[in-house]
Protein backbone atom coordinates (compact mmCIF):
# COMPACT_ATOMS: atom_id res chain seq x y z
CA UNK A 1 0.00 0.00 0.00
CA UNK A 2 1.49 3.37 -0.97
CA UNK A 3 1.08 6.89 0.37
CA UNK A 4 -1.99 7.73 -1.73
CA UNK A 5 -3.82 4.74 -0.25
CA UNK A 6 -3.26 5.76 3.36
CA UNK A 7 -4.21 9.34 2.55
CA UNK A 8 -7.23 7.98 0.71
CA UNK A 9 -8.27 6.07 3.83
CA UNK A 10 -7.94 9.29 5.81
CA UNK A 11 -10.07 11.18 3.29
CA UNK A 12 -12.71 8.46 3.28
CA UNK A 13 -12.91 8.59 7.07
CA UNK A 14 -13.13 12.38 6.98
CA UNK A 15 -16.15 12.15 4.73
CA UNK A 16 -17.73 9.46 6.89
CA UNK A 17 -17.19 11.36 10.17
CA UNK A 18 -17.17 15.12 9.56
CA UNK A 19 -16.93 15.76 13.31
CA UNK A 20 -15.65 12.88 15.45
CA UNK A 21 -17.49 12.91 18.77
CA UNK A 22 -15.60 14.62 21.57
CA UNK A 23 -12.51 15.38 19.44
CA UNK A 24 -13.17 18.76 17.78
CA UNK A 25 -10.88 19.01 14.73
CA UNK A 26 -8.98 16.03 16.09
CA UNK A 27 -7.80 17.94 19.18
CA UNK A 28 -7.54 16.27 22.59
CA UNK A 29 -10.69 17.19 24.55
CA UNK A 30 -9.68 19.70 27.25
CA UNK A 31 -11.65 21.27 30.09
CA UNK A 32 -9.19 24.16 30.17
CA UNK A 33 -8.98 23.92 33.98
CA UNK A 34 -5.41 22.60 34.20
CA UNK A 35 -2.40 24.91 34.33
CA UNK A 36 -0.89 24.93 31.84
CA UNK A 37 -3.72 23.56 29.71
CA UNK A 38 -1.33 21.01 28.19
CA UNK A 39 -0.89 19.34 31.56
CA UNK A 40 -4.39 17.92 31.16
CA UNK A 41 -3.16 15.92 28.14
CA UNK A 42 -0.28 14.50 30.17
CA UNK A 43 -2.59 13.55 33.05
CA UNK A 44 -5.24 12.14 30.69
CA UNK A 45 -2.64 10.11 28.77
CA UNK A 46 -1.59 8.39 32.00
CA UNK A 47 -5.14 7.92 33.30
CA UNK A 48 -6.43 6.40 30.06
CA UNK A 49 -4.01 3.46 30.19
CA UNK A 50 -6.20 0.31 30.13
CA UNK A 51 -9.44 2.14 30.83
CA UNK A 52 -12.12 3.77 28.71
CA UNK A 53 -12.30 7.51 28.25
CA UNK A 54 -15.60 7.90 30.16
CA UNK A 55 -13.83 6.88 33.38
CA UNK A 56 -11.00 9.29 32.62
CA UNK A 57 -13.46 12.17 32.25
CA UNK A 58 -14.94 11.39 35.67
CA UNK A 59 -11.49 11.33 37.24
CA UNK A 60 -10.44 14.58 35.59
CA UNK A 61 -13.57 16.22 37.00
CA UNK A 62 -12.66 14.91 40.48
CA UNK A 63 -9.12 16.22 40.11
CA UNK A 64 -10.45 19.65 39.16
CA UNK A 65 -12.79 19.61 42.20
CA UNK A 66 -9.80 18.79 44.40
CA UNK A 67 -7.68 21.48 42.71
CA UNK A 68 -5.18 18.90 41.50
CA UNK A 69 -4.65 20.86 38.32
CA UNK A 70 -0.99 21.86 38.53
CA UNK A 71 2.11 19.67 38.41
CA UNK A 72 3.28 20.99 41.77
CA UNK A 73 -0.02 20.19 43.52
CA UNK A 74 -0.15 16.68 42.07
CA UNK A 75 3.43 16.03 43.11
CA UNK A 76 3.00 17.42 46.64
CA UNK A 77 -0.39 15.99 47.61
CA UNK A 78 -0.35 12.85 49.79
CA UNK A 79 -0.17 9.62 47.79
CA UNK A 80 -3.30 8.22 49.49
CA UNK A 81 -5.28 11.37 48.65
CA UNK A 82 -4.30 11.14 44.99
CA UNK A 83 -5.14 7.44 44.90
CA UNK A 84 -8.56 8.12 46.36
CA UNK A 85 -9.23 10.96 43.90
CA UNK A 86 -8.37 8.88 40.84
CA UNK A 87 -9.81 5.59 42.11
CA UNK A 88 -12.34 5.18 39.28
CA UNK A 89 -9.54 5.25 36.68
CA UNK A 90 -8.63 1.66 37.64
CA UNK A 91 -5.09 0.58 38.61
CA UNK A 92 -5.26 3.71 40.77
CA UNK A 93 -2.23 2.93 42.96
CA UNK A 94 -0.04 2.41 39.92
CA UNK A 95 -1.46 5.45 38.14
CA UNK A 96 -1.04 7.68 41.20
CA UNK A 97 2.65 6.71 41.27
CA UNK A 98 2.93 7.42 37.56
CA UNK A 99 1.29 10.83 37.91
CA UNK A 100 3.65 11.71 40.71
CA UNK A 101 6.57 10.46 38.64
CA UNK A 102 5.74 12.48 35.55
CA UNK A 103 4.85 15.67 37.43
CA UNK A 104 8.14 15.37 39.32
CA UNK A 105 9.87 14.98 35.96
CA UNK A 106 8.11 18.05 34.51
CA UNK A 107 8.99 20.18 37.54
CA UNK A 108 12.63 19.10 37.50
CA UNK A 109 13.02 19.39 33.74
CA UNK A 110 15.95 21.69 32.98
CA UNK A 111 14.33 23.35 29.95
CA UNK A 112 10.79 24.12 28.78
CA UNK A 113 9.23 20.68 29.11
CA UNK A 114 6.56 20.94 26.40
CA UNK A 115 8.80 22.31 23.68
CA UNK A 116 11.99 20.44 24.53
CA UNK A 117 11.26 17.03 26.04
CA UNK A 118 12.37 14.10 23.87
CA UNK A 119 10.70 10.74 23.32
CA UNK A 120 13.53 8.81 24.96
CA UNK A 121 13.32 11.04 28.02
CA UNK A 122 9.60 10.34 28.36
CA UNK A 123 10.17 6.61 27.93
CA UNK A 124 12.69 6.70 30.78
CA UNK A 125 9.90 7.65 33.25
CA UNK A 126 8.47 4.55 34.98
CA UNK A 127 5.07 3.60 33.55
CA UNK A 128 5.37 5.75 30.43
CA UNK A 129 5.30 3.45 27.40
CA UNK A 130 5.37 4.30 23.70
CA UNK A 131 1.64 5.01 23.32
CA UNK A 132 1.53 7.33 26.34
CA UNK A 133 4.76 9.07 25.29
CA UNK A 134 3.52 9.60 21.73
CA UNK A 135 0.14 10.88 22.95
CA UNK A 136 1.98 13.45 25.08
CA UNK A 137 4.31 14.41 22.23
CA UNK A 138 1.51 14.76 19.67
CA UNK A 139 -1.27 16.33 21.74
CA UNK A 140 0.59 18.22 24.48
CA UNK A 141 3.77 19.14 22.60
CA UNK A 142 2.39 19.43 19.04
CA UNK A 143 5.09 17.25 17.56
CA UNK A 144 4.54 14.78 14.69
CA UNK A 145 4.52 11.39 16.44
CA UNK A 146 1.83 9.04 15.15
CA UNK A 147 -0.03 7.40 18.05
CA UNK A 148 -0.57 3.66 17.68
CA UNK A 149 -3.34 2.34 19.90
CA UNK A 150 -5.43 -0.83 19.99
CA UNK A 151 -8.04 0.72 17.67
CA UNK A 152 -5.38 1.55 15.07
CA UNK A 153 -4.03 -1.98 15.17
CA UNK A 154 -7.46 -3.57 14.92
CA UNK A 155 -8.70 -1.52 11.98
CA UNK A 156 -5.50 -1.61 9.94
CA UNK A 157 -4.71 -5.25 10.61
CA UNK A 158 -8.15 -6.23 9.39
CA UNK A 159 -7.83 -3.90 6.44
CA UNK A 160 -4.59 -5.62 5.43
CA UNK A 161 -2.18 -2.75 6.05
CA UNK A 162 -0.52 -4.16 9.17
CA UNK A 163 1.16 -7.37 10.16
CA UNK A 164 -0.58 -8.37 13.42
CA UNK A 165 2.79 -9.27 14.93
CA UNK A 166 4.48 -5.95 14.12
CA UNK A 167 5.98 -4.11 17.09
CA UNK A 168 4.76 -0.68 18.17
CA UNK A 169 7.83 0.89 16.59
CA UNK A 170 7.32 -0.93 13.28
CA UNK A 171 3.67 0.10 13.06
CA UNK A 172 4.50 3.69 13.88
CA UNK A 173 7.27 3.81 11.29
CA UNK A 174 4.94 2.38 8.68
CA UNK A 175 2.41 5.16 9.25
CA UNK A 176 5.01 7.89 9.51
CA UNK A 177 6.76 6.77 6.33
CA UNK A 178 3.46 6.83 4.41
CA UNK A 179 2.23 10.18 5.70
CA UNK A 180 3.66 13.69 5.71
CA UNK A 181 4.94 14.77 9.16
CA UNK A 182 1.90 16.93 9.78
CA UNK A 183 0.64 17.43 13.35
CA UNK A 184 -3.00 18.37 12.52
CA UNK A 185 -3.18 15.41 10.10
CA UNK A 186 -1.88 12.96 12.74
CA UNK A 187 -4.31 14.28 15.34
CA UNK A 188 -7.28 14.20 13.02
CA UNK A 189 -6.41 10.77 11.62
CA UNK A 190 -6.14 9.30 15.11
CA UNK A 191 -9.51 10.76 16.12
CA UNK A 192 -11.11 9.32 12.97
CA UNK A 193 -9.61 5.88 13.58
CA UNK A 194 -11.01 5.88 17.13
CA UNK A 195 -14.43 6.97 15.85
CA UNK A 196 -14.53 4.31 13.13
CA UNK A 197 -13.35 1.59 15.52
CA UNK A 198 -16.04 2.54 18.04
CA UNK A 199 -18.87 2.87 15.56
CA UNK A 200 -18.22 0.21 12.93
CA UNK A 201 -14.93 -1.67 13.13
CA UNK A 202 -15.78 -2.86 16.63
CA UNK A 203 -14.58 -6.00 18.33
CA UNK A 204 -17.35 -7.66 16.32
CA UNK A 205 -17.25 -5.51 13.18
CA UNK A 206 -20.37 -4.27 11.41
CA UNK A 207 -18.88 -4.66 7.95
CA UNK A 208 -22.15 -4.12 6.11
CA UNK A 209 -22.11 -0.48 7.33
CA UNK A 210 -18.42 0.10 6.61
CA UNK A 211 -17.03 2.51 4.03
CA UNK A 212 -14.12 0.10 3.45
CA UNK A 213 -16.12 -3.06 2.85
CA UNK A 214 -15.01 -3.30 -0.81
CA UNK A 215 -11.26 -3.08 -0.26
CA UNK A 216 -10.87 -4.43 3.30
CA UNK A 217 -9.10 -7.79 3.47
CA UNK A 218 -10.99 -9.04 6.51
CA UNK A 219 -12.22 -12.48 5.48
CA UNK A 220 -15.77 -12.30 4.14
CA UNK A 221 -16.65 -15.52 5.97
CA UNK A 222 -16.14 -13.62 9.23
CA UNK A 223 -18.35 -10.71 8.23
S1 LIG B 1 -14.94 -3.96 6.43
FE1 LIG B 1 -15.27 -4.73 8.51
S2 LIG B 1 -13.28 -5.40 9.26
FE2 LIG B 1 -12.94 -4.12 7.46
S3 LIG B 1 -12.57 -2.07 8.27
FE3 LIG B 1 -14.76 -2.23 7.82
S4 LIG B 1 -15.73 -2.90 9.72
FE4 LIG B 1 -13.52 -3.28 9.91
Boltz pocket constraint, residues with backbone or C-beta under 6 A from the ligand:
constraints:
  - pocket:
      binder: B
      contacts: [[A, 155], [A, 158], [A, 159], [A, 200], [A, 201], [A, 202], [A, 205], [A, 206], [A, 207], [A, 210], [A, 211], [A, 212], [A, 213], [A, 216], [A, 217], [A, 218]]
      max_distance: 6.0
